[in-house]
Amino acid sequence: MDAHAEELEALVAREKIRDCIGRLARGEDRRDPELINASFWPDATTDYGVFRGTFDEYLAWVVPGSPALPVTQHVLGQTVIELNGEAALAETHVLSYHRIDMGEEHRDVCIGGRYLDRLERRGGQWRIADRAMLYDWSQDFGRSIDWSQGLMGAKLSAEHFSGRAVGDYSEVFFGKRSGQQHVKAGNGR
């Protein structure tokens, strides 16, 4: 293979790895087992510090999620990827937002950290074989916004403008997505 073809193959591999990591973040936020399954190999392991286990154990933990976390959002930053044939190491910066139901009130918490992923390409597909989470900081921002009061003094015109882990409007917007990409045209609100 010539140098140009090798560079192109590496570029495509890196993009597929970033897509895998992004698909997983969406799957976690929407508690979507199909998206999460499409991001991990079945024999994968995970270690989030607060949870450690096999892929099946992780899926059983993350998909129902905690009823005390009605909203999560994972914002991914830069990903550094080291390719080594059919394997890769990736470090991805992440800001994760969590709305926590404390009973009397909801609170907003944000965590900054990094995912350390070991990925493998099998049958031409990149997926995570092992993930560890590193925590760099955490901030409790206090009481969450009451969406029934609107935003910045203006009422929201429909309930679907406020996000949630399950039943979020993005599921309607995209259609119920599986691990395979597809595009649904239209706005359908």
C-alpha positions in Angstrom: 0.0 0.0 0.0 1.4 3.4 -0.9 1.8 6.3 1.7 -1.3 8.1 0.4 -3.5 5.0 0.8 -2.2 4.3 4.3 -3.0 7.9 5.3 -6.5 7.7 3.9 -7.1 4.3 5.7 -5.9 5.9 9.0 -8.1 8.9 8.5 -11.2 6.7 7.9 -10.3 4.5 10.9 -10.1 7.6 13.2 -13.4 8.9 11.9 -15.1 5.5 12.5 -13.6 5.5 16.1 -14.9 9.0 16.8 -18.3 7.9 15.4 -18.3 4.9 17.7 -17.6 7.0 20.8 -20.2 9.6 19.8 -22.8 6.9 19.1 -22.2 5.5 22.6 -22.6 8.9 24.2 -26.0 9.3 22.5 -26.9 5.8 23.5 -26.1 6.5 27.1 -28.1 9.8 27.1 -31.1 8.2 25.5 -30.7 4.8 27.3 -30.8 3.1 23.9 -29.5 -0.5 24.1 -29.1 -0.7 20.3 -26.8 2.3 20.0 -24.8 1.1 23.0 -24.6 -2.5 21.6 -23.3 -1.0 18.3 -20.4 0.7 20.2 -19.0 -2.2 22.4 -17.9 -5.7 21.6 -19.9 -8.3 23.5 -16.7 -9.4 25.4 -15.9 -5.8 26.4 -15.2 -4.6 30.0 -15.9 -1.3 31.6 -14.7 0.5 34.7 -16.3 3.8 35.5 -15.1 3.9 39.1 -18.7 3.8 40.4 -19.4 0.7 38.3 -17.1 -2.0 37.0 -18.1 -5.1 35.0 -18.6 -7.0 31.8 -20.5 -5.5 28.9 -23.7 -7.4 29.8 -23.5 -6.1 33.4 -22.8 -2.5 32.1 -25.8 -2.7 29.7 -28.1 -3.9 32.5 -26.8 -1.0 34.7 -26.8 1.9 32.1 -29.9 1.3 30.0 -32.6 1.5 32.7 -30.4 4.2 34.4 -31.4 5.5 37.7 -34.8 7.1 38.0 -33.0 9.8 40.0 -31.2 10.9 36.8 -34.0 12.0 34.5 -31.6 13.9 32.2 -28.0 13.3 31.2 -25.9 14.9 28.5 -22.4 13.8 27.4 -20.5 16.5 25.5 -17.4 15.0 23.8 -14.2 17.0 23.3 -11.0 16.1 21.5 -10.1 12.5 20.9 -6.5 11.5 20.6 -6.2 8.2 18.8 -3.2 5.9 18.4 -3.8 3.3 15.7 -1.9 0.0 15.8 -3.2 -2.3 13.1 -6.6 -3.8 14.1 -6.4 -2.1 17.6 -6.4 1.5 18.8 -6.1 3.4 22.0 -8.2 6.6 22.4 -8.5 9.3 25.0 -11.6 11.4 24.8 -12.4 14.4 26.9 -16.0 14.5 28.2 -18.2 16.9 30.1 -21.1 15.0 31.5 -24.2 16.8 32.8 -26.6 15.0 35.2 -29.9 16.3 36.5 -30.4 14.6 39.9 -33.8 14.1 41.5 -33.1 14.7 45.2 -36.8 14.2 46.2 -37.5 17.8 47.2 -35.7 19.3 44.2 -33.7 18.6 41.2 -30.0 19.6 41.1 -27.6 20.1 38.2 -24.2 18.4 38.4 -21.4 18.5 35.8 -18.4 16.2 35.7 -15.3 16.7 33.6 -13.2 13.7 32.7 -11.7 11.5 30.1 -12.6 8.1 28.6 -9.7 5.8 28.0 -10.8 3.3 25.3 -9.1 0.3 23.8 -10.8 -0.4 20.5 -10.6 -3.3 18.1 -11.5 -3.6 14.5 -13.3 -6.9 13.8 -14.9 -7.6 10.4 -14.1 -4.1 9.4 -16.0 -2.5 12.3 -14.5 -0.5 15.1 -15.9 -1.0 18.6 -14.8 -0.6 22.2 -13.1 -3.6 23.8 -12.3 -1.9 27.1 -13.2 1.4 28.7 -12.0 3.2 31.8 -13.2 6.6 33.0 -11.0 9.2 34.6 -12.5 12.0 36.6 -10.8 15.4 36.6 -13.4 17.6 38.3 -17.1 17.8 39.4 -19.3 20.8 40.1 -22.8 20.9 41.7 -24.5 23.9 40.1 -27.5 23.8 42.5 -31.2 23.7 41.9 -32.2 22.8 38.3 -34.4 25.1 36.2 -38.2 24.6 36.4 -39.0 24.3 32.7 -42.7 25.0 33.5 -41.5 28.6 34.1 -40.0 28.9 30.7 -36.5 30.1 29.7 -35.1 33.6 30.4 -38.6 34.9 31.0 -40.3 33.3 28.0 -42.6 30.3 28.1 -41.6 27.3 26.0 -44.1 26.8 23.2 -44.1 23.0 23.6 -43.1 20.4 26.2 -40.7 18.7 23.8 -38.2 21.6 24.1 -36.9 20.4 27.5 -34.7 17.3 27.2 -35.0 14.0 29.1 -33.2 10.6 29.0 -36.3 8.6 28.0 -38.9 9.9 25.6 -36.8 12.8 24.4 -37.9 14.6 21.2 -34.7 13.7 19.4 -36.0 10.1 19.2 -38.9 11.5 17.1 -36.6 13.8 15.1 -34.2 10.9 14.2 -36.7 8.1 14.3 -35.9 5.3 16.6 -32.3 4.7 15.5 -30.4 1.5 15.7 -26.7 1.1 15.7 -26.7 1.5 11.9 -26.9 5.0 10.6 -30.0 6.2 8.7 -31.4 9.6 8.0 -35.0 10.6 8.4 -36.0 13.6 6.4 -38.5 16.1 7.7 -39.3 18.0 10.9 -42.3 16.1 12.2 -42.9 18.1 15.3 
